[in-house]
Amino acid sequence: MTPQAFIKKWHNNELKERSASHSHFIDLCNLLGIEDPTTADGKGDWFTFEKGASKTSGGDGWADVWRKDCFAWEYKGKRANLDKAFDQLLQYAFALENPPLLIVSDMNVIRIHTNWTNTVQKVHTIPLDALIDAANRDLLRDAFLDPEKFKPTKTRQFVTEQAAQNFANMAQRLRLRGHDPQEVAHFVNRLVFCMFAEDVGLLPGKMFEDMIKISRPKPETFADNAKQLFKAMSKKGGKVGFTQIEWFNGGLFDNSDVLPLEWEDLDDLIRAAALDWSDIDPSILGTLFERGLDPAKRSQLGAHYTDRDKIMQIVNPVIVEPLMAEWAVVRAQIEALIEAAPKATKIKLLSPKEKTAVTRALDKAEKLHLGFIERLKAFRALDPSISRQKERRDTRRCRIHVQVPARNQSG
């Protein structure tokens, strides 16, 4: 199939996703000179349509196309929301062996998201008309044959350290001006949180970044501008001008206190705000807070932090794997209860006695399910780096992500 024929065919096609997706993908394979899933892998072991996958949120689903060690691909109808398609793929990724690329398409656009651990995510967007360009076809072909070419060189750790250093510079200057270490640490964490909140849409538009840039010519205006924002974030129904601001509870914005900043501080904030905060590790919050409190560690601010992979080297064998083993036992008990319960068929209805047995089985399964949830909620881990005195008064909770099925699926 020529690029011109492919573009013409799919420009004029208004079929729904279910009717068009397989045909579109087969045409795309023909365009790229690659065997389609049915031809390449008759058993569906490494390249297939409709690859079954368990969602991380529970339940089962299907990736529209899967190619082992290359990609998972999700289609949507024309002009559909591709962000939702991508979110759907993220839920399948673990069950699909974490492919390096997650690809979504509405047949007018193909969007390739990189999915390597601890790297900054990159997105490559190829509109339908752009397939006339051989470079774009080569890019798509690489997704099938050489996905390593998409691997970003910049890691999450590198970007996080960049952000941490920007805040470290500012925090050191604030301390040298005589501000209390506790106030500096609290203020810095507010600013860091605002950058996370802005990039995930909790703060509208680029409100926080724009506020910093607007304040740069007259640094003394930053305090008044930030105070308005913090005040709005601290109460339900807050506003900045005509813009509605969500309420942020939890104590971080329990008041609207702001430390005065100078032009050097605002320059560091502008550089930090320019980063993509969805790629920054949230552990930066604890690192900056701890080191901001300790005068002896001022020179270390932002210099290093414990990245997620190193943390998981300890957390996985010590916490996650034992809990997952516990869950495997509980899940097997739940599934056995449901499997043994009487079942209705098209030609056989359940008797009252059988209905009672089903209810009892489901109740027992639900108790097992809720019991494990309570086990997770009550789980605590002590941080070995804090003092024994602090351990006694400040036990820290670990959040463990475990796939627990809902009652209407498997218990």
C-alpha positions as CSV (number, residue, x, y, z in Angstrom):
1,M,0.0,0.0,0.0
2,T,1.3,3.4,-0.9
3,P,1.3,6.4,1.5
4,Q,-1.1,8.2,-0.7
5,A,-3.5,5.3,-0.8
6,F,-3.3,4.8,2.9
7,I,-3.9,8.5,3.7
8,K,-6.8,8.8,1.2
9,K,-8.5,5.6,2.5
10,W,-8.4,6.7,6.2
11,H,-9.2,10.3,5.6
12,N,-12.6,9.3,4.2
13,N,-13.3,6.5,6.7
14,E,-15.8,7.2,9.4
15,L,-16.2,3.6,10.8
16,K,-16.4,3.1,14.5
17,E,-13.4,1.9,16.4
18,R,-14.5,-1.7,16.6
19,S,-15.1,-2.0,12.9
20,A,-12.0,-0.1,11.7
21,S,-9.2,-0.8,14.1
22,H,-8.0,-4.2,12.8
23,S,-8.3,-3.0,9.2
24,H,-6.4,0.2,10.0
25,F,-3.6,-1.7,11.7
26,I,-3.3,-4.3,8.9
27,D,-3.1,-1.5,6.3
28,L,-0.4,0.2,8.4
29,C,1.6,-3.0,8.5
30,N,1.3,-3.2,4.7
31,L,2.4,0.5,4.4
32,L,5.5,-0.2,6.6
33,G,6.4,-3.5,4.9
34,I,5.8,-5.5,8.2
35,E,3.9,-8.7,8.5
36,D,0.6,-8.2,10.4
37,P,-0.1,-10.1,13.6
38,T,-2.2,-12.9,12.0
39,T,0.5,-13.6,9.4
40,A,3.6,-13.1,11.6
41,D,2.3,-15.1,14.7
42,G,-0.5,-17.5,14.1
43,K,-0.5,-18.6,17.8
44,G,-0.5,-15.0,19.2
45,D,2.5,-15.7,21.5
46,W,4.4,-12.4,20.8
47,F,2.3,-10.4,18.3
48,T,-1.5,-10.4,18.4
49,F,-4.7,-8.5,18.3
50,E,-6.9,-8.3,21.5
51,K,-4.3,-9.2,24.0
52,G,-5.9,-10.0,27.3
53,A,-4.6,-8.1,30.4
54,S,-5.6,-7.6,34.0
55,K,-6.0,-3.9,35.0
56,T,-4.0,-2.6,37.9
57,S,-7.3,-1.2,39.2
58,G,-8.9,-4.7,39.1
59,G,-10.8,-6.5,36.4
60,D,-9.8,-7.6,32.9
61,G,-9.4,-5.8,29.6
62,W,-7.8,-6.1,26.2
63,A,-5.1,-4.2,24.5
64,D,-6.1,-3.8,20.8
65,V,-2.6,-4.8,19.6
66,W,0.4,-6.1,21.5
67,R,3.9,-6.9,20.2
68,K,6.2,-8.4,22.9
69,D,9.1,-6.1,24.0
70,C,7.9,-3.5,21.6
71,F,4.5,-1.9,22.3
72,A,0.9,-2.1,23.4
73,W,-1.5,-0.3,21.1
74,E,-5.0,1.1,21.9
75,Y,-7.4,2.4,19.3
76,K,-10.3,4.9,19.7
77,G,-12.8,6.2,17.2
78,K,-12.1,9.3,15.2
79,R,-11.7,12.5,17.2
80,A,-11.9,10.5,20.5
81,N,-10.0,11.4,23.6
82,L,-6.6,9.8,23.3
83,D,-5.6,10.8,26.8
84,K,-8.2,8.3,28.0
85,A,-6.9,5.7,25.7
86,F,-3.4,6.2,27.1
87,D,-4.7,6.0,30.7
88,Q,-6.3,2.7,29.7
89,L,-3.0,1.4,28.4
90,L,-1.2,2.4,31.6
91,Q,-3.6,0.1,33.5
92,Y,-2.7,-2.8,31.2
93,A,1.1,-2.2,31.0
94,F,2.1,-4.3,34.0
95,A,0.2,-7.4,32.8
96,L,1.6,-6.9,29.3
97,E,5.2,-7.1,30.6
98,N,5.7,-3.3,30.6
99,P,6.3,-2.7,26.9
100,P,8.7,0.1,26.2
101,L,6.2,2.0,24.0
102,L,2.5,2.7,24.6
103,I,0.8,3.8,21.4
104,V,-2.7,5.3,21.0
105,S,-4.5,6.2,17.8
106,D,-7.8,7.5,16.5
107,M,-6.8,6.7,12.9
108,N,-6.3,10.4,12.3
109,V,-3.4,10.6,14.7
110,I,-0.9,8.1,16.0
111,R,0.7,9.0,19.4
112,I,3.8,7.1,20.7
113,H,4.5,7.4,24.4
114,T,7.8,6.1,25.8
115,N,7.4,3.8,28.8
116,W,10.9,3.1,30.2
117,T,11.3,3.0,34.0
118,N,13.1,6.0,35.5
119,T,13.3,8.0,32.2
120,V,11.6,11.2,31.2
121,Q,8.6,10.3,29.1
122,K,8.6,11.5,25.5
123,V,5.6,11.7,23.2
124,H,5.9,11.4,19.4
125,T,2.8,12.5,17.5
126,I,2.3,11.5,13.8
127,P,-0.8,13.0,12.1
128,L,-2.3,10.9,9.2
129,D,-1.1,13.4,6.5
130,A,2.4,13.3,7.9
131,L,2.8,9.6,6.8
132,I,3.6,11.0,3.4
133,D,7.0,11.8,4.9
134,A,9.4,8.8,4.8
135,A,11.0,9.9,8.1
136,N,7.7,9.5,9.9
137,R,7.1,6.1,8.4
138,D,10.7,5.1,9.5
139,L,9.8,6.3,13.0
140,L,6.8,4.0,13.1
141,R,8.7,1.1,11.7
142,D,11.2,1.5,14.5
143,A,8.4,1.0,17.0
144,F,8.0,-2.5,15.5
145,L,11.6,-3.4,14.8
146,D,13.9,-1.3,17.0
147,P,12.0,0.4,19.9
148,E,15.3,1.1,21.7
149,K,15.7,4.1,19.3
150,F,12.9,5.8,21.2
151,K,14.6,5.4,24.7
152,P,15.0,8.9,26.2
153,T,18.6,9.8,27.4
154,K,17.3,12.0,30.2
155,T,16.4,10.1,33.4
156,R,13.8,11.0,36.1
157,Q,16.7,11.2,38.5
158,F,18.5,13.8,36.4
159,V,15.4,16.0,36.1
160,T,14.6,15.6,39.8
161,E,18.2,16.6,40.7
162,Q,17.9,19.7,38.5
163,A,14.7,20.8,40.3
164,A,16.1,20.0,43.7
165,Q,19.2,22.1,42.9
166,N,17.1,25.1,41.9
167,F,15.2,24.9,45.2
168,A,18.4,24.3,47.1
169,N,19.9,27.5,45.9
170,M,16.9,29.5,46.9
171,A,16.6,27.7,50.3
172,Q,20.3,28.5,51.2
173,R,19.8,32.1,50.4
174,L,16.7,32.4,52.5
175,R,18.6,30.8,55.5
176,L,21.5,33.1,55.0
177,R,19.1,36.1,55.2
178,G,18.2,34.9,58.7
179,H,14.9,33.1,58.1
180,D,14.0,30.2,60.5
181,P,14.9,26.8,59.1
182,Q,11.4,25.4,59.8
183,E,9.8,28.3,58.0
184,V,12.2,27.9,55.0
185,A,11.5,24.1,54.8
186,H,7.7,24.6,55.0
187,F,7.8,27.5,52.4
188,V,9.9,25.5,49.9
189,N,7.6,22.5,50.1
190,R,4.7,24.8,49.4
191,L,6.4,26.0,46.2
192,V,7.4,22.5,45.2
193,F,3.8,21.3,45.7
194,C,2.4,24.1,43.6
195,M,4.6,23.0,40.7
196,F,3.3,19.4,41.0
197,A,-0.3,20.7,41.3
198,E,0.0,22.9,38.2
199,D,1.4,20.1,36.0
200,V,-1.4,17.6,36.9
201,G,-4.1,20.2,36.5
202,L,-5.0,20.9,40.1
203,L,-4.0,24.5,39.6
204,P,-5.6,26.0,36.4
205,G,-3.5,26.6,33.4
206,K,0.0,27.9,34.1
207,M,-1.2,30.1,36.9
208,F,1.7,29.5,39.3
209,E,4.4,29.7,36.6
210,D,2.8,32.9,35.2
211,M,2.7,34.4,38.7
212,I,6.4,33.8,39.1
213,K,7.2,35.4,35.8
214,I,5.0,38.4,36.4
215,S,6.7,39.0,39.7
216,R,10.2,38.8,38.3
217,P,10.6,42.5,37.2
218,K,9.5,43.6,40.7
219,P,10.5,40.8,43.1
220,E,8.8,42.5,46.0
221,T,5.4,41.8,44.4
222,F,5.9,38.1,44.7
223,A,4.9,37.9,48.3
224,D,1.5,39.6,47.7
225,N,0.8,37.5,44.7
226,A,1.7,34.2,46.4
227,K,-0.2,35.2,49.5
228,Q,-3.4,35.5,47.5
229,L,-2.9,32.1,45.9
230,F,-2.1,30.3,49.3
231,K,-5.1,32.0,50.9
232,A,-7.4,30.7,48.1
233,M,-5.8,27.2,48.4
234,S,-6.4,27.1,52.2
235,K,-10.2,27.4,52.1
236,K,-13.1,25.9,50.2
237,G,-14.4,28.1,47.4
238,G,-11.2,30.2,47.1
239,K,-10.6,32.5,44.2
240,V,-7.7,34.4,42.6
241,G,-9.3,37.1,40.6
242,F,-12.0,35.4,38.6
243,T,-10.4,32.0,38.7
244,Q,-11.7,29.3,41.1
245,I,-9.1,27.5,43.1
246,E,-9.6,24.1,44.6
247,W,-9.3,23.6,48.4
248,F,-6.0,21.9,49.4
249,N,-6.4,20.3,52.9
250,G,-3.8,18.5,54.9
251,G,-2.1,21.4,56.6
252,L,0.5,22.5,54.0
253,F,-1.6,25.6,53.3
254,D,-2.8,26.2,56.8
255,N,-1.9,29.8,56.5
256,S,-1.0,32.3,53.8
257,D,2.5,33.2,55.1
258,V,5.1,33.9,52.4
259,L,8.8,34.6,52.6
260,P,10.1,37.5,50.6
261,L,12.0,36.5,47.5
262,E,14.6,38.4,45.4
263,W,15.4,38.3,41.7
264,E,17.9,35.4,42.1
265,D,15.3,33.3,43.9
266,L,12.7,34.0,41.2
267,D,15.2,33.0,38.5
268,D,15.7,29.7,40.2
269,L,11.9,29.2,40.4
270,I,11.4,30.1,36.8
271,R,14.1,27.5,35.8
272,A,12.4,24.9,38.0
273,A,8.9,25.7,36.7
274,A,10.1,25.1,33.1
275,L,10.7,21.5,33.9
276,D,8.0,18.9,33.3
277,W,7.0,18.1,36.9
278,S,5.1,14.9,35.9
279,D,8.6,13.5,35.4
280,I,9.9,14.6,38.8
281,D,10.1,12.1,41.7
282,P,7.8,13.2,44.6
283,S,10.6,12.1,47.0
284,I,12.1,15.6,46.4
285,L,9.6,16.9,49.0
286,G,11.0,14.9,51.9
287,T,14.6,15.5,50.8
288,L,14.3,19.2,50.7
289,F,12.3,19.4,53.9
290,E,14.8,17.3,55.9
291,R,17.9,19.1,54.6
292,G,16.3,22.5,54.9
293,L,15.9,21.9,58.7
294,D,19.5,20.9,59.3
295,P,22.1,23.7,59.0
296,A,24.9,21.1,58.7
297,K,23.3,19.8,55.5
298,R,22.9,23.1,53.7
299,S,25.6,22.3,51.2
300,Q,23.9,19.0,50.4
301,L,20.6,20.5,49.5
302,G,19.5,19.0,46.2
303,A,22.9,17.3,45.6
304,H,21.5,13.8,45.8
305,Y,18.4,11.9,46.8
306,T,17.4,8.3,47.0
307,D,15.8,7.5,43.7
308,R,12.8,5.2,43.3
309,D,14.7,2.2,41.9
310,K,17.1,2.1,44.9
311,I,14.2,2.5,47.3
312,M,12.4,-0.4,45.7
313,Q,15.5,-2.6,46.0
314,I,14.8,-2.6,49.7
315,V,11.0,-2.2,49.8
316,N,10.3,-5.0,47.3
317,P,11.8,-7.9,49.1
318,V,11.1,-6.6,52.6
319,I,7.6,-5.2,52.2
320,V,5.9,-5.7,48.8
321,E,6.8,-9.3,48.1
322,P,5.7,-10.7,51.5
323,L,2.4,-8.7,51.3
324,M,1.8,-10.0,47.8
325,A,2.4,-13.5,49.0
326,E,-0.2,-13.0,51.7
327,W,-2.6,-11.6,49.1
328,A,-2.0,-14.7,46.9
329,V,-3.2,-16.9,49.7
330,V,-6.2,-14.8,50.5
331,R,-7.1,-14.5,46.8
332,A,-6.9,-18.3,46.4
333,Q,-9.4,-18.6,49.3
334,I,-11.7,-16.1,47.8
335,E,-11.6,-17.7,44.3
336,A,-12.2,-21.2,45.9
337,L,-15.3,-19.9,47.7
338,I,-16.8,-18.4,44.6
339,E,-15.9,-21.4,42.4
340,A,-17.6,-23.8,44.9
341,A,-20.8,-21.7,45.2
342,P,-23.8,-23.0,43.2
343,K,-24.2,-21.3,39.8
344,A,-27.3,-20.6,37.7
345,T,-27.4,-21.5,34.0
346,K,-29.7,-20.6,31.1
347,I,-31.7,-23.8,31.8
348,K,-31.4,-24.0,35.6
349,L,-32.4,-21.4,38.2
350,L,-31.1,-21.5,41.7
351,S,-33.3,-22.9,44.4
352,P,-33.8,-20.8,47.6
353,K,-31.3,-23.1,49.4
354,E,-28.7,-22.6,46.7
355,K,-29.2,-18.8,46.7
356,T,-28.5,-18.8,50.5
357,A,-25.3,-20.8,49.8
358,V,-24.2,-18.3,47.2
359,T,-24.9,-15.4,49.6
360,R,-22.9,-17.1,52.4
361,A,-20.0,-17.7,50.0
362,L,-19.9,-14.1,48.8
363,D,-20.1,-12.8,52.4
364,K,-17.2,-15.0,53.4
365,A,-15.2,-13.8,50.3
366,E,-16.0,-10.2,51.1
367,K,-14.8,-10.6,54.7
368,L,-11.5,-12.1,53.4
369,H,-11.2,-9.2,50.9
370,L,-12.0,-6.5,53.5
371,G,-9.7,-8.2,56.0
372,F,-6.7,-7.9,53.7
373,I,-7.6,-4.3,53.0
374,E,-7.6,-3.6,56.7
375,R,-4.2,-5.4,56.9
376,L,-2.8,-2.9,54.4
377,K,-4.4,0.1,56.1
378,A,-2.9,-0.9,59.4
379,F,0.6,-1.7,58.0
380,R,3.4,0.4,59.4
381,A,7.1,0.6,58.6
382,L,9.8,2.4,60.7
383,D,12.3,4.6,58.9
384,P,15.7,3.4,60.2
385,S,17.3,6.9,59.5
386,I,15.2,8.6,62.2
387,S,16.0,8.6,65.9
388,R,14.4,6.2,68.4
389,Q,12.7,9.1,70.1
390,K,11.1,10.2,66.8
391,E,10.2,6.6,65.9
392,R,8.1,6.4,69.1
393,R,6.1,9.5,68.2
394,D,6.1,9.5,64.4
395,T,5.6,6.0,62.9
396,R,5.4,6.3,59.1
397,R,2.9,4.5,56.9
398,C,3.9,2.8,53.7
399,R,1.5,2.9,50.8
400,I,1.5,-0.5,49.1
401,H,-0.2,-0.8,45.7
402,V,-1.7,-4.3,45.5
403,Q,-4.2,-5.4,42.8
404,V,-7.3,-6.4,44.8
405,P,-10.3,-7.6,42.8
406,A,-13.7,-6.1,43.3
407,R,-16.5,-8.4,44.6
408,N,-18.3,-8.6,41.3
409,Q,-15.2,-9.9,39.5
410,S,-13.4,-12.5,41.5
411,G,-14.3,-11.9,45.1
